[in-house]
Amino acid sequence: MSRWKELPAELHPHVHRLIVRLRRLKDHSELSTRQLAAMTEYSAKSWQRYLNGRSLPPREAVEAMARVGGDDPDRLLVMHEIAAQGWAEGRAVPTDTPEDFSVTPEHTPTEQQPYRRHLRAAVTAGAVVTVLSVSVALLLAIRLTEARAQLAHDRNDAVATTPATVSESLVPVIYTCRLEQRDGRWHAGLSRTADILLSNTQVGLEVAEAQCLLRRAGAAPGVIDGIFGPKTRRAVEYIQKQNGLIVNGVIDPPTWQALREAAPK
């Protein structure tokens, strides 16, 4: 279990809550920052800054941590959006009245009363505006969560099975590529899929099949271990550029077609 440094006192409560959650996910994964960097696109130094509250992690880093730690990405991304608003606000400005206004020799206590009433009214109005802003933000967050849940449900209906993602129980495996061409299409003997979407941190036979085909097509996905990491993503982007496809680092049906029909390098 990691022994974390105390977070900066000036952190906004929403930012503090997000970082504590990310720390728990890292502890749960039992990964070092170097191992975490190897499974994501962010360096170990970047993760140290994020987890120590020195900078706000980007949306993609939060989503990657959710996958590595086995948490719900949608809920964690909602926490990130709320924390981003708190990060933008920065430290709260003290509401105490400066000394110059509390004691003024040329004004009597009777003359100061209207000013204090106006000050209290302004502070009260500011508090009301803050409460309303937080309420609107929470309502939008709830609506966003519902929309994402519906989108996830629709995707589950469209795709019956999806590859797993990296977890703490993952045991490294090296796969063997058994390349052969049938009906003008290349296969590596691990999966016959041509439409399953594969992206960063996913694992399984489909990923290993894609890594074999990437290597055959002249890209460099690294070790054929069935783990979709940074090297595999860069290899996918290289193939997408070579074939005039959308360069997004995701193995989609057009990319599968390019891999299975590519001429050997």
N, C-alpha and C positions, 0 to 999 in steps of 0.2 A: 504494500500500500504506500503511495507517495506521501511524503511529508511536505505539504504545500506551504508556501510563504503566505503571510497575511496579505489580503488584497488591499490596494490603496483606499484610504478612508474616504477620499473624495469621489469614489465611483458612484454613479447613479444606482439606486436600488435595483432597477430593472437590469442594468448591466451586471451588477454583482450577482443577481440570481442566475443569469445566463452562464456566467463563467463558472459558478459553483456547479451547475448542471454538467458543463463540459468536463470539469475536473472529475466528477463522479463517473462519467462515461469512460474517461481514460483509465481511471483506477479499475473499473470493471473489466476493461479490455486487457489489463495487465501488460500493456505495451509501453516501451520506452518512447521518448520523443523521436529518437532515430527510427524506430520501427514504425511509429505513426507517420513519420515523413515518407517512409518507403511505400506506404499504402495510400498516400494522398499526394496531391501536387504541391504541398506546402512544406518548406524546410523545417528542420528541428528548431532553428532559431525563431522562425515565425510562430510555431506552436508555443514556444516558451513565452513570447510576447503576449500571445492571445490568452494563455492560461494564467498569466500573472497580472492581467489587467492593464498592460501597458498600451495595448492597441485593440480595437474592436475587430474580431475575426470576420472575414467576409462571409457572405451567404453560402458560397460553395464549400468553404471550410467547415461551417456548421453542419451542412448536409452530409459531408464526408464523415465527420465525427459521429453523427447519428447512425450511419451505416456500420461503421467500425464497432461502435458500442452497442449496437442492437436496439437503438431507441427509435421512436416514431419520428421520422424526418419532418412531417407536417407540423407537429406540435412544437418541435425544437425551432423550426423556422419562424413560427409565430412569435416565440420568445425572442428570437433574434430581431424581428422587425420592431417589437416594442422596445427592446434594448437599444436599437439604433436611434430611436427617438430620444431616449434618455441620454445617450452618448452625445447627441447633437446639442442638447440643452447644457451639458457641462455641469459645473458646480452651481449649486443654488446660491443666489445672491442674498446676503443677510438682510433680514427685514427690520433690524434694529435701527432706530432713528439716530443719526449722527449727533454728537454733542452740540454742534453749532446750532441745531434746531431745538434741542431740549432746554438749553439755558441761553437766553438772549437778553443782555442787560437792558437794551432800550425798549423791550416789550414787557408788559405786566402779565401776570398769570391770566387775567381776564382776556387779554388780547390773544394769548396763545390757544385758548380753548377752541375757536373756530378752526384754526389750522389743524389741531389734533383730531377734531371730528372729521375733517376732510381726509386726513391721513388714514384714519381707521376705515373710512368708507372705501378709500382706494385699495387698501389691503384686503378688505372683505371682497370687493369686486374681483380683485386678482385671484383670490382663492376660489371664487365661484367659477371663473373662467378656466382655471386649472382643472377643477373637478369635471367640468363639462368636456374639456379636451380629452382627459383620461377616459371618460365614459365613451366618447365617440371612438377613440382608438381601440378600446376593448370590444366595442360592438363590431367595428370593422374586422378585428382579428377573429372574432367568432364567425362572422360571415365568410372570411377567407378560409378558415379551417373547414367549414361545411362544404365550400366549393371544392377544396382540394380532396376532401373525403369522397365526394361524388365522382370527381375525376378519377381517383384511384379505383373506385368501384367499377366505373366504366371500362377502365383499362383491364381490370381483372376479368371482366366479361369477355373482352376482345381476345385476350391472350390467356390460355388455360394454364400454362406453366411458364415460370420465369426462373432464370438462374439465381442461385443463392448469392449472398454477399459475404465479404470477409468478416470473420468473427474470431473470438479468442480461442475457440476450439478447433480452428483450422489446422490440419496436419499437412505439411508440405509434401507434394507429390510431383514427380517428374514423369511426364507422359512421353510415349514414343509415337512419332509420326509415321504412319503407314500410308504413304501417298500413292494414289492410283487415280487414273482418269477413266470415267465411265460416262458414255454419251456426251462427250465433250466437256464434262464438268469434273473438277478436281475434288477429291475427298481424302481425308487423313485418317479415316477409320475410327473417329471418336464421336462424331455426330453428323447427321445428314441434314440438319436444319438449314434453312435458307431465309428465314424471316424473323427469328428471335432477336430482339434488341439486346445488345450487350454494351455496357458502359463501365465507367470507372468503379472499382472495388468489387465487381461481381466475380464469381468463381464458378468452376464446373467444367464438364466435358466440352460444352459449347465454346467456352473461352479457349480451352486447349486446342480444339479444332481450328478456331480462328487463328491462333498463334502459329500453328503448323502452316496454314495457308498463307499467312503474312510472310513467314520466312521463305516459303517457296516462291512468292512473288517478288522477293528482293528486299523486303523490309526487315527490320531488326526488332522483334518483340521481346528479346531477352530469353530467359529460360522458359521452356515449355512446361509451365507449372499450373496452368489453368487459372491463374490469378490475373485479373485485368488491372494492371498497375500503370504507372507513368510511361514506362518503356513501350508497353503494348499500345497505349493511346497514341504516342508519337508515331508508332509504326502505322496505325490506322490512318492518322492524318496524312502521312506520306502517301499511302495508297490512294486516299481520296483525292489528293492533289494530282497524282499521276493520271487518274482516270476522269478528271473534270467533275468530280462529285462535290456535294456540299461538305466542307471541311468542319466537322463538329466532333471528331474523336469518338463517335458512337457507331458501332457496327449495326447498320440497318439493312433492309433488304437490298438496296442498290449496292451497298458495300459488299454484302455476301456474294452477290452476282459477280462483281468485279474480282473477288478473291477466287471464286470457283472457276471462272473462265479466263483468268489471267495467264499469259504466256510465261514460262519459267525464265528467271533471270540468271 
